[in-house]
Amino acid sequence: MAHSKSAKKRVRQNEEQRLRNRHHRSRLRTAIKQLRAAVAAGDKDTSQEQLPRTIALLDRMAGRRVIHRNAAARTKSRLSRLVAKN
């Protein structure tokens, strides 16, 4: 348990940030799942439409350090190949 005033504040800040990151990560995972589902269903229009949005979301999350920038780059590459192959 934190004892000093600054340590207590740090605990509060960490919890708020954890919840914020959790929300962003969940949103990102949902977007990726929707894109993969559209590709699996063979819906070219939807997948072409969702790819730029998902890539923008990945970039935003990497900028906020919710995910690592290399993980974002790797995911963007894989999704782009998947949509192009469809």
N, CA, C and O atoms as a GROMACS GRO file, in nm:
protein
  344
    1MET      N    1   0.084  -0.118   0.000
    1MET     CA    2   0.000   0.000   0.000
    1MET      C    3   0.089   0.125   0.000
    1MET      O    4   0.191   0.131   0.069
    2ALA      N    5   0.047   0.223  -0.079
    2ALA     CA    6   0.123   0.347  -0.087
    2ALA      C    7   0.107   0.427   0.043
    2ALA      O    8  -0.001   0.431   0.102
    3HIS      N    9   0.215   0.488   0.086
    3HIS     CA   10   0.212   0.564   0.210
    3HIS      C   11   0.219   0.714   0.186
    3HIS      O   12   0.144   0.790   0.247
    4SER      N   13   0.308   0.757   0.098
    4SER     CA   14   0.324   0.901   0.077
    4SER      C   15   0.212   0.954  -0.014
    4SER      O   16   0.147   0.880  -0.086
    5LYS      N   17   0.194   1.084  -0.006
    5LYS     CA   18   0.089   1.150  -0.083
    5LYS      C   19   0.113   1.132  -0.234
    5LYS      O   20   0.020   1.106  -0.309
    6SER      N   21   0.239   1.146  -0.276
    6SER     CA   22   0.272   1.134  -0.418
    6SER      C   23   0.254   0.990  -0.467
    6SER      O   24   0.215   0.967  -0.581
    7ALA      N   25   0.284   0.893  -0.380
    7ALA     CA   26   0.266   0.751  -0.418
    7ALA      C   27   0.118   0.719  -0.433
    7ALA      O   28   0.080   0.643  -0.521
    8LYS      N   29   0.035   0.777  -0.347
    8LYS     CA   30  -0.110   0.755  -0.358
    8LYS      C   31  -0.164   0.815  -0.488
    8LYS      O   32  -0.249   0.757  -0.555
    9LYS      N   33  -0.113   0.932  -0.521
    9LYS     CA   34  -0.154   0.996  -0.646
    9LYS      C   35  -0.111   0.912  -0.765
    9LYS      O   36  -0.187   0.897  -0.860
   10ARG      N   37   0.008   0.857  -0.761
   10ARG     CA   38   0.060   0.774  -0.869
   10ARG      C   39  -0.028   0.648  -0.886
   10ARG      O   40  -0.053   0.605  -0.998
   11VAL      N   41  -0.074   0.591  -0.776
   11VAL     CA   42  -0.162   0.474  -0.782
   11VAL      C   43  -0.293   0.511  -0.852
   11VAL      O   44  -0.342   0.436  -0.936
   12ARG      N   45  -0.348   0.629  -0.817
   12ARG     CA   46  -0.472   0.675  -0.881
   12ARG      C   47  -0.450   0.696  -1.031
   12ARG      O   48  -0.532   0.654  -1.112
   13GLN      N   49  -0.341   0.762  -1.066
   13GLN     CA   50  -0.312   0.790  -1.206
   13GLN      C   51  -0.293   0.661  -1.286
   13GLN      O   52  -0.341   0.648  -1.399
   14ASN      N   53  -0.222   0.564  -1.226
   14ASN     CA   54  -0.198   0.438  -1.294
   14ASN      C   55  -0.329   0.365  -1.323
   14ASN      O   56  -0.346   0.307  -1.430
   15GLU      N   57  -0.422   0.368  -1.228
   15GLU     CA   58  -0.550   0.300  -1.245
   15GLU      C   59  -0.631   0.366  -1.357
   15GLU      O   60  -0.691   0.297  -1.439
   16GLU      N   61  -0.633   0.499  -1.359
   16GLU     CA   62  -0.705   0.571  -1.464
   16GLU      C   63  -0.646   0.539  -1.601
   16GLU      O   64  -0.720   0.516  -1.697
   17GLN      N   65  -0.514   0.538  -1.609
   17GLN     CA   66  -0.447   0.510  -1.736
   17GLN      C   67  -0.471   0.366  -1.780
   17GLN      O   68  -0.487   0.339  -1.899
   18ARG      N   69  -0.472   0.274  -1.685
   18ARG     CA   70  -0.496   0.133  -1.716
   18ARG      C   71  -0.635   0.115  -1.778
   18ARG      O   72  -0.651   0.044  -1.877
   19LEU      N   73  -0.734   0.181  -1.718
   19LEU     CA   74  -0.870   0.171  -1.771
   19LEU      C   75  -0.882   0.237  -1.909
   19LEU      O   76  -0.952   0.187  -1.997
   20ARG      N   77  -0.812   0.348  -1.927
   20ARG     CA   78  -0.814   0.417  -2.056
   20ARG      C   79  -0.749   0.330  -2.163
   20ARG      O   80  -0.802   0.315  -2.273
   21ASN      N   81  -0.633   0.272  -2.130
   21ASN     CA   82  -0.565   0.184  -2.226
   21ASN      C   83  -0.650   0.062  -2.259
   21ASN      O   84  -0.654   0.018  -2.374
   22ARG      N   85  -0.718   0.009  -2.158
   22ARG     CA   86  -0.804  -0.108  -2.178
   22ARG      C   87  -0.916  -0.076  -2.276
   22ARG      O   88  -0.947  -0.157  -2.364
   23HIS      N   89  -0.976   0.042  -2.262
   23HIS     CA   90  -1.081   0.085  -2.353
   23HIS      C   91  -1.028   0.096  -2.496
   23HIS      O   92  -1.090   0.046  -2.590
   24HIS      N   93  -0.914   0.161  -2.512
   24HIS     CA   94  -0.856   0.181  -2.645
   24HIS      C   95  -0.816   0.048  -2.708
   24HIS      O   96  -0.840   0.026  -2.827
   25ARG      N   97  -0.756  -0.041  -2.630
   25ARG     CA   98  -0.713  -0.171  -2.682
   25ARG      C   99  -0.834  -0.254  -2.724
   25ARG      O  100  -0.829  -0.324  -2.826
   26SER      N  101  -0.941  -0.247  -2.648
   26SER     CA  102  -1.064  -0.320  -2.681
   26SER      C  103  -1.123  -0.268  -2.812
   26SER      O  104  -1.166  -0.345  -2.898
   27ARG      N  105  -1.124  -0.136  -2.826
   27ARG     CA  106  -1.175  -0.074  -2.948
   27ARG      C  107  -1.094  -0.116  -3.070
   27ARG      O  108  -1.149  -0.143  -3.176
   28LEU      N  109  -0.963  -0.122  -3.052
   28LEU     CA  110  -0.873  -0.161  -3.160
   28LEU      C  111  -0.896  -0.307  -3.198
   28LEU      O  112  -0.905  -0.339  -3.317
   29ARG      N  113  -0.904  -0.394  -3.100
   29ARG     CA  114  -0.925  -0.537  -3.127
   29ARG      C  115  -1.057  -0.560  -3.199
   29ARG      O  116  -1.066  -0.645  -3.288
   30THR      N  117  -1.161  -0.486  -3.160
   30THR     CA  118  -1.292  -0.498  -3.225
   30THR      C  119  -1.282  -0.458  -3.372
   30THR      O  120  -1.338  -0.525  -3.458
   31ALA      N  121  -1.212  -0.350  -3.400
   31ALA     CA  122  -1.196  -0.304  -3.539
   31ALA      C  123  -1.122  -0.408  -3.622
   31ALA      O  124  -1.158  -0.433  -3.737
   32ILE      N  125  -1.018  -0.467  -3.565
   32ILE     CA  126  -0.940  -0.569  -3.637
   32ILE      C  127  -1.027  -0.692  -3.663
   32ILE      O  128  -1.023  -0.748  -3.772
   33LYS      N  129  -1.104  -0.734  -3.563
   33LYS     CA  130  -1.193  -0.850  -3.579
   33LYS      C  131  -1.297  -0.825  -3.687
   33LYS      O  132  -1.327  -0.914  -3.767
   34GLN      N  133  -1.354  -0.704  -3.689
   34GLN     CA  134  -1.454  -0.672  -3.790
   34GLN      C  135  -1.395  -0.675  -3.930
   34GLN      O  136  -1.459  -0.722  -4.024
   35LEU      N  137  -1.273  -0.625  -3.944
   35LEU     CA  138  -1.206  -0.626  -4.074
   35LEU      C  139  -1.179  -0.769  -4.119
   35LEU      O  140  -1.204  -0.805  -4.234
   36ARG      N  141  -1.127  -0.851  -4.028
   36ARG     CA  142  -1.099  -0.991  -4.062
   36ARG      C  143  -1.227  -1.067  -4.094
   36ARG      O  144  -1.227  -1.154  -4.182
   37ALA      N  145  -1.336  -1.036  -4.026
   37ALA     CA  146  -1.465  -1.100  -4.053
   37ALA      C  147  -1.516  -1.062  -4.191
   37ALA      O  148  -1.571  -1.146  -4.262
   38ALA      N  149  -1.497  -0.936  -4.229
   38ALA     CA  150  -1.540  -0.891  -4.362
   38ALA      C  151  -1.461  -0.962  -4.470
   38ALA      O  152  -1.516  -0.999  -4.574
   39VAL      N  153  -1.332  -0.980  -4.448
   39VAL     CA  154  -1.247  -1.051  -4.544
   39VAL      C  155  -1.289  -1.197  -4.553
   39VAL      O  156  -1.298  -1.253  -4.663
   40ALA      N  157  -1.315  -1.259  -4.438
   40ALA     CA  158  -1.355  -1.400  -4.435
   40ALA      C  159  -1.489  -1.421  -4.505
   40ALA      O  160  -1.512  -1.525  -4.566
   41ALA      N  161  -1.578  -1.322  -4.494
   41ALA     CA  162  -1.709  -1.331  -4.559
   41ALA      C  163  -1.700  -1.301  -4.708
   41ALA      O  164  -1.797  -1.321  -4.781
   42GLY      N  165  -1.586  -1.254  -4.753
   42GLY     CA  166  -1.567  -1.222  -4.895
   42GLY      C  167  -1.627  -1.089  -4.935
   42GLY      O  168  -1.651  -1.065  -5.053
   43ASP      N  169  -1.652  -1.002  -4.839
   43ASP     CA  170  -1.711  -0.871  -4.865
   43ASP      C  171  -1.601  -0.770  -4.896
   43ASP      O  172  -1.545  -0.706  -4.807
   44LYS      N  173  -1.570  -0.758  -5.025
   44LYS     CA  174  -1.458  -0.673  -5.067
   44LYS      C  175  -1.482  -0.526  -5.037
   44LYS      O  176  -1.391  -0.455  -4.992
   45ASP      N  177  -1.604  -0.479  -5.064
   45ASP     CA  178  -1.633  -0.337  -5.043
   45ASP      C  179  -1.614  -0.297  -4.897
   45ASP      O  180  -1.551  -0.196  -4.866
   46THR      N  181  -1.670  -0.378  -4.807
   46THR     CA  182  -1.659  -0.347  -4.665
   46THR      C  183  -1.515  -0.353  -4.618
   46THR      O  184  -1.470  -0.267  -4.542
   47SER      N  185  -1.442  -0.455  -4.663
   47SER     CA  186  -1.303  -0.468  -4.619
   47SER      C  187  -1.217  -0.353  -4.673
   47SER      O  188  -1.130  -0.303  -4.602
   48GLN      N  189  -1.241  -0.312  -4.797
   48GLN     CA  190  -1.167  -0.198  -4.854
   48GLN      C  191  -1.200  -0.069  -4.779
   48GLN      O  192  -1.115   0.019  -4.763
   49GLU      N  193  -1.325  -0.059  -4.733
   49GLU     CA  194  -1.369   0.061  -4.662
   49GLU      C  195  -1.314   0.064  -4.519
   49GLU      O  196  -1.280   0.170  -4.468
   50GLN      N  197  -1.306  -0.053  -4.455
   50GLN     CA  198  -1.262  -0.059  -4.316
   50GLN      C  199  -1.111  -0.055  -4.299
   50GLN      O  200  -1.062  -0.015  -4.193
   51LEU      N  201  -1.037  -0.095  -4.401
   51LEU     CA  202  -0.891  -0.100  -4.389
   51LEU      C  203  -0.830   0.036  -4.353
   51LEU      O  204  -0.751   0.041  -4.258
   52PRO      N  205  -0.861   0.145  -4.422
   52PRO     CA  206  -0.800   0.274  -4.384
   52PRO      C  207  -0.836   0.318  -4.242
   52PRO      O  208  -0.754   0.375  -4.171
   53ARG      N  209  -0.962   0.290  -4.201
   53ARG     CA  210  -1.004   0.327  -4.065
   53ARG      C  211  -0.926   0.248  -3.961
   53ARG      O  212  -0.884   0.302  -3.859
   54THR      N  213  -0.908   0.119  -3.988
   54THR     CA  214  -0.836   0.034  -3.893
   54THR      C  215  -0.689   0.074  -3.887
   54THR      O  216  -0.629   0.075  -3.779
   55ILE      N  217  -0.630   0.105  -4.000
   55ILE     CA  218  -0.490   0.148  -4.003
   55ILE      C  219  -0.474   0.280  -3.926
   55ILE      O  220  -0.377   0.297  -3.852
   56ALA      N  221  -0.567   0.372  -3.945
   56ALA     CA  222  -0.561   0.499  -3.873
   56ALA      C  223  -0.573   0.476  -3.722
   56ALA      O  224  -0.505   0.541  -3.642
   57LEU      N  225  -0.660   0.383  -3.684
   57LEU     CA  226  -0.677   0.352  -3.542
   57LEU      C  227  -0.550   0.289  -3.485
   57LEU      O  228  -0.510   0.320  -3.372
   58LEU      N  229  -0.487   0.201  -3.562
   58LEU     CA  230  -0.361   0.140  -3.519
   58LEU      C  231  -0.253   0.248  -3.498
   58LEU      O  232  -0.180   0.246  -3.399
   59ASP      N  233  -0.244   0.340  -3.592
   59ASP     CA  234  -0.146   0.448  -3.580
   59ASP      C  235  -0.172   0.534  -3.455
   59ASP      O  236  -0.080   0.573  -3.384
   60ARG      N  237  -0.301   0.562  -3.431
   60ARG     CA  238  -0.336   0.643  -3.315
   60ARG      C  239  -0.300   0.572  -3.185
   60ARG      O  240  -0.248   0.634  -3.092
   61MET      N  241  -0.328   0.443  -3.178
   61MET     CA  242  -0.298   0.367  -3.057
   61MET      C  243  -0.147   0.353  -3.036
   61MET      O  244  -0.099   0.353  -2.922
   62ALA      N  245  -0.072   0.341  -3.144
   62ALA     CA  246   0.074   0.336  -3.133
   62ALA      C  247   0.126   0.472  -3.085
   62ALA      O  248   0.221   0.478  -3.006
   63GLY      N  249   0.066   0.580  -3.133
   63GLY     CA  250   0.105   0.714  -3.091
   63GLY      C  251   0.078   0.738  -2.943
   63GLY      O  252   0.152   0.810  -2.876
   64ARG      N  253  -0.028   0.676  -2.892
   64ARG     CA  254  -0.062   0.689  -2.750
   64ARG      C  255   0.008   0.584  -2.665
   64ARG      O  256  -0.011   0.578  -2.543
   65ARG      N  257   0.088   0.503  -2.730
   65ARG     CA  258   0.164   0.396  -2.666
   65ARG      C  259   0.077   0.293  -2.597
   65ARG      O  260   0.115   0.234  -2.496
   66VAL      N  261  -0.043   0.271  -2.654
   66VAL     CA  262  -0.129   0.163  -2.605
   66VAL      C  263  -0.070   0.031  -2.655
   66VAL      O  264  -0.070  -0.069  -2.584
   67ILE      N  265  -0.020   0.033  -2.780
   67ILE     CA  266   0.053  -0.081  -2.834
   67ILE      C  267   0.187  -0.030  -2.886
   67ILE      O  268   0.203   0.090  -2.909
   68HIS      N  269   0.281  -0.119  -2.903
   68HIS     CA  270   0.413  -0.081  -2.952
   68HIS      C  271   0.405  -0.045  -3.100
   68HIS      O  272   0.324  -0.102  -3.173
   69ARG      N  273   0.487   0.049  -3.143
   69ARG     CA  274   0.481   0.094  -3.282
   69ARG      C  275   0.515  -0.018  -3.381
   69ARG      O  276   0.460  -0.023  -3.491
   70ASN      N  277   0.605  -0.108  -3.342
   70ASN     CA  278   0.639  -0.219  -3.431
   70ASN      C  279   0.523  -0.318  -3.441
   70ASN      O  280   0.500  -0.376  -3.547
   71ALA      N  281   0.451  -0.337  -3.333
   71ALA     CA  282   0.333  -0.424  -3.334
   71ALA      C  283   0.227  -0.364  -3.425
   71ALA      O  284   0.158  -0.436  -3.497
   72ALA      N  285   0.213  -0.233  -3.422
   72ALA     CA  286   0.117  -0.165  -3.509
   72ALA      C  287   0.158  -0.181  -3.655
   72ALA      O  288   0.073  -0.208  -3.740
   73ALA      N  289   0.286  -0.164  -3.685
   73ALA     CA  290   0.335  -0.177  -3.822
   73ALA      C  291   0.315  -0.319  -3.872
   73ALA      O  292   0.275  -0.340  -3.987
   74ARG      N  293   0.343  -0.416  -3.788
   74ARG     CA  294   0.327  -0.556  -3.826
   74ARG      C  295   0.180  -0.589  -3.855
   74ARG      O  296   0.149  -0.657  -3.952
   75THR      N  297   0.092  -0.541  -3.770
   75THR     CA  298  -0.051  -0.566  -3.787
   75THR      C  299  -0.104  -0.498  -3.912
   75THR      O  300  -0.183  -0.557  -3.986
   76LYS      N  301  -0.059  -0.375  -3.938
   76LYS     CA  302  -0.102  -0.304  -4.059
   76LYS      C  303  -0.058  -0.379  -4.183
   76LYS      O  304  -0.134  -0.392  -4.279
   77SER      N  305   0.063  -0.429  -4.182
   77SER     CA  306   0.116  -0.503  -4.296
   77SER      C  307   0.034  -0.630  -4.321
   77SER      O  308  -0.003  -0.659  -4.434
   78ARG      N  309   0.006  -0.704  -4.215
   78ARG     CA  310  -0.068  -0.828  -4.229
   78ARG      C  311  -0.211  -0.804  -4.276
   78ARG      O  312  -0.263  -0.877  -4.361
   79LEU      N  313  -0.274  -0.700  -4.222
   79LEU     CA  314  -0.412  -0.669  -4.264
   79LEU      C  315  -0.415  -0.622  -4.410
   79LEU      O  316  -0.505  -0.659  -4.485
   80SER      N  317  -0.317  -0.542  -4.449
   80SER     CA  318  -0.311  -0.494  -4.588
   80SER      C  319  -0.296  -0.609  -4.685
   80SER      O  320  -0.362  -0.613  -4.788
   81ARG      N  321  -0.206  -0.702  -4.652
   81ARG     CA  322  -0.188  -0.821  -4.738
   81ARG      C  323  -0.315  -0.904  -4.745
   81ARG      O  324  -0.351  -0.954  -4.852
   82LEU      N  325  -0.382  -0.918  -4.632
   82LEU     CA  326  -0.505  -0.997  -4.626
   82LEU      C  327  -0.614  -0.937  -4.716
   82LEU      O  328  -0.682  -1.008  -4.789
   83VAL      N  329  -0.629  -0.806  -4.709
   83VAL     CA  330  -0.732  -0.738  -4.789
   83VAL      C  331  -0.694  -0.742  -4.937
   83VAL      O  332  -0.780  -0.762  -5.023
   84ALA      N  333  -0.566  -0.724  -4.967
   84ALA     CA  334  -0.521  -0.725  -5.107
   84ALA      C  335  -0.539  -0.863  -5.169
   84ALA      O  336  -0.569  -0.875  -5.288
   85LYS      N  337  -0.520  -0.966  -5.090
   85LYS     CA  338  -0.530  -1.103  -5.140
   85LYS      C  339  -0.677  -1.141  -5.164
   85LYS      O  340  -0.706  -1.228  -5.247
   86ASN      N  341  -0.769  -1.076  -5.094
   86ASN     CA  342  -0.910  -1.109  -5.102
   86ASN      C  343  -0.970  -1.073  -5.235
   86ASN      O  344  -1.089  -1.095  -5.258
   0.00000   0.00000   0.00000
